[in-house]
Amino acid sequence: MLRMQRAVLLAALVAALIVPLPASGQKPAVNPNAATIKDFLKRVDDYVALHKKLEATLPSLPKQTTPQQVDAHERALGKLILEARANAKPGNILTPAMQRFVRLVLQPVFVGRAGAQIRDEITDREYKGNVRLTVNGRYPDEVPVSTMPPQVLESLPKLPEELEYRFILHSLILFDPHAHIIADFMERAFK
């Protein structure tokens, strides 16, 4: 019995070691999602670098702040980002390739009864107004900031603290909580 287990283990080890190598001069295949995610994270890093540079020009908030001081700071930072990214358009960070990837990885999250419950939580059926999303636009004050289900966050690349994933109805946004603005968005993130 022990001899048979060793033989099976040895066969599995040999099989694992016999991996076809690419012919000389050929590059190994690259996962297309890896390239998409790498490009996305580079764009996120570029945004965050700009955010930090602009935020450093503003006076720091005191330790004990009022809601009015926080709002004024957010608006000042949002104005600076808007000026610096005056030509930004939807898809500058969430590129079409990244949007396809997001839809692909979110699709299984919204399947079945559990998926329908997650979808209902995200879409916040209580809010009946129309929302017009704009890049660098202020997050609508009348729309509650959605919570993000863990299943969604586990499916998407991790973001630095200067950006958060949020949903407004069926649109996924990149929310800058320090400036209270929408850095980018994609419509129809899920069905």
HURA-V517336 format. One record per residue. N is the residue number from 1. PHI is phi as a letter, one per 20 degrees, with the letter a starting at -180 (999 if undefined). PSI is psi in degrees with one decimal (* if undefined). NEAR is the number of other C-alpha atoms within 12 Angstrom. Layout:
<<N | PHI | PSI | NEAR> <N | PHI | PSI | NEAR>>
This chain:
<<1 | 999 | -47.0 | 7> <2 | f | -38.7 | 8> <3 | f | -38.5 | 9> <4 | f | -41.5 | 10> <5 | f | -41.3 | 11> <6 | f | -41.5 | 12> <7 | f | -42.7 | 13> <8 | f | -43.6 | 14> <9 | f | -42.9 | 14> <10 | f | -41.6 | 14> <11 | f | -40.7 | 14> <12 | f | -40.2 | 13> <13 | f | -44.8 | 13> <14 | f | -42.3 | 12> <15 | f | -37.6 | 12> <16 | f | -31.1 | 11> <17 | e | -21.7 | 11> <18 | e | 83.3 | 10> <19 | d | 129.2 | 9> <20 | f | 127.9 | 10> <21 | e | 148.8 | 12> <22 | f | 146.5 | 10> <23 | g | 149.9 | 9> <24 | g | 139.7 | 8> <25 | n | -14.2 | 7> <26 | e | 144.1 | 9> <27 | e | 143.6 | 9> <28 | f | 152.8 | 11> <29 | f | 141.8 | 12> <30 | d | 136.0 | 11> <31 | f | 117.7 | 10> <32 | f | -28.8 | 14> <33 | f | -32.8 | 21> <34 | f | -42.0 | 16> <35 | f | -39.8 | 16> <36 | f | -45.4 | 24> <37 | f | -41.3 | 28> <38 | f | -44.4 | 22> <39 | f | -43.3 | 22> <40 | g | -48.4 | 31> <41 | f | -31.6 | 25> <42 | f | -44.0 | 21> <43 | f | -38.7 | 25> <44 | f | -46.7 | 34> <45 | g | -40.3 | 21> <46 | f | -43.4 | 21> <47 | f | -46.1 | 34> <48 | f | -39.9 | 29> <49 | f | -44.2 | 19> <50 | f | -45.9 | 24> <51 | g | -50.5 | 36> <52 | f | -41.6 | 23> <53 | f | -45.1 | 16> <54 | f | -38.9 | 26> <55 | f | -31.8 | 26> <56 | f | -19.4 | 16> <57 | e | -12.7 | 15> <58 | e | 151.2 | 20> <59 | f | 142.1 | 15> <60 | f | 148.7 | 17> <61 | f | 141.6 | 20> <62 | f | 163.0 | 11> <63 | f | -39.8 | 8> <64 | d | 103.6 | 10> <65 | d | 155.4 | 13> <66 | e | 160.6 | 12> <67 | g | -33.1 | 12> <68 | f | -39.2 | 12> <69 | f | -41.5 | 17> <70 | f | -46.1 | 22> <71 | f | -42.8 | 21> <72 | f | -39.9 | 21> <73 | f | -45.6 | 28> <74 | g | -45.9 | 30> <75 | f | -38.4 | 26> <76 | f | -43.8 | 28> <77 | f | -42.5 | 35> <78 | g | -40.1 | 34> <79 | f | -43.4 | 25> <80 | f | -41.9 | 26> <81 | f | -41.5 | 35> <82 | g | -44.5 | 30> <83 | f | -41.7 | 18> <84 | f | -27.5 | 18> <85 | d | 40.0 | 25> <86 | g | -29.4 | 16> <87 | e | 7.8 | 14> <88 | f | 141.9 | 22> <89 | c | 160.8 | 21> <90 | g | 134.0 | 26> <91 | n | -2.3 | 26> <92 | f | -32.9 | 28> <93 | d | -52.0 | 36> <94 | e | 79.3 | 40> <95 | f | 164.1 | 25> <96 | g | -38.8 | 22> <97 | f | -40.3 | 23> <98 | f | -36.4 | 34> <99 | f | -41.8 | 31> <100 | f | -42.8 | 23> <101 | f | -45.6 | 26> <102 | g | -47.3 | 35> <103 | f | -39.6 | 27> <104 | f | -47.3 | 21> <105 | f | -23.7 | 23> <106 | e | -23.0 | 30> <107 | g | -48.6 | 23> <108 | f | -24.2 | 21> <109 | f | -31.7 | 28> <110 | d | 18.5 | 27> <111 | e | 143.8 | 17> <112 | m | -169.2 | 12> <113 | f | -42.8 | 12> <114 | f | -39.6 | 15> <115 | f | -39.6 | 21> <116 | f | -37.5 | 18> <117 | f | -41.8 | 17> <118 | f | -44.4 | 29> <119 | g | -43.3 | 33> <120 | f | -38.8 | 23> <121 | f | -40.3 | 24> <122 | f | -44.2 | 32> <123 | f | -9.8 | 30> <124 | l | 74.8 | 22> <125 | f | -11.8 | 17> <126 | f | -30.9 | 13> <127 | e | 121.5 | 19> <128 | d | -3.7 | 13> <129 | f | 169.1 | 15> <130 | e | 143.8 | 11> <131 | c | 128.5 | 21> <132 | d | 112.5 | 17> <133 | e | 139.0 | 29> <134 | c | 141.1 | 27> <135 | f | 134.8 | 32> <136 | m | 2.5 | 37> <137 | f | 153.9 | 34> <138 | f | 139.0 | 33> <139 | g | 129.9 | 34> <140 | g | 123.1 | 22> <141 | f | -28.4 | 14> <142 | e | -7.9 | 14> <143 | d | 123.2 | 23> <144 | f | 141.5 | 22> <145 | f | 120.6 | 27> <146 | f | 150.4 | 28> <147 | e | 153.3 | 23> <148 | d | 121.5 | 25> <149 | f | 141.8 | 25> <150 | g | -33.4 | 16> <151 | f | -33.9 | 20> <152 | f | -48.1 | 30> <153 | f | -35.3 | 21> <154 | f | -25.1 | 16> <155 | e | -19.2 | 22> <156 | d | 155.1 | 30> <157 | f | 142.2 | 27> <158 | f | 140.2 | 21> <159 | d | 152.9 | 24> <160 | f | 168.4 | 22> <161 | f | -17.9 | 18> <162 | f | -10.4 | 28> <163 | c | 148.4 | 32> <164 | c | 148.2 | 32> <165 | e | 137.9 | 40> <166 | b | 160.3 | 37> <167 | d | 141.2 | 38> <168 | c | 108.8 | 40> <169 | l | -118.8 | 34> <170 | e | 6.2 | 28> <171 | e | 136.2 | 32> <172 | e | 130.5 | 38> <173 | d | 155.4 | 40> <174 | e | 109.4 | 45> <175 | d | 128.2 | 41> <176 | e | 100.9 | 37> <177 | f | -22.3 | 29> <178 | f | -32.6 | 31> <179 | d | -7.4 | 35> <180 | l | 41.2 | 34> <181 | c | 167.0 | 38> <182 | e | 110.0 | 42> <183 | f | -33.2 | 45> <184 | a | 166.8 | 41> <185 | b | 162.3 | 40> <186 | c | 135.0 | 37> <187 | e | 159.1 | 27> <188 | l | 53.1 | 21> <189 | f | -24.2 | 33> <190 | b | 164.7 | 32> <191 | e | * | 23>>
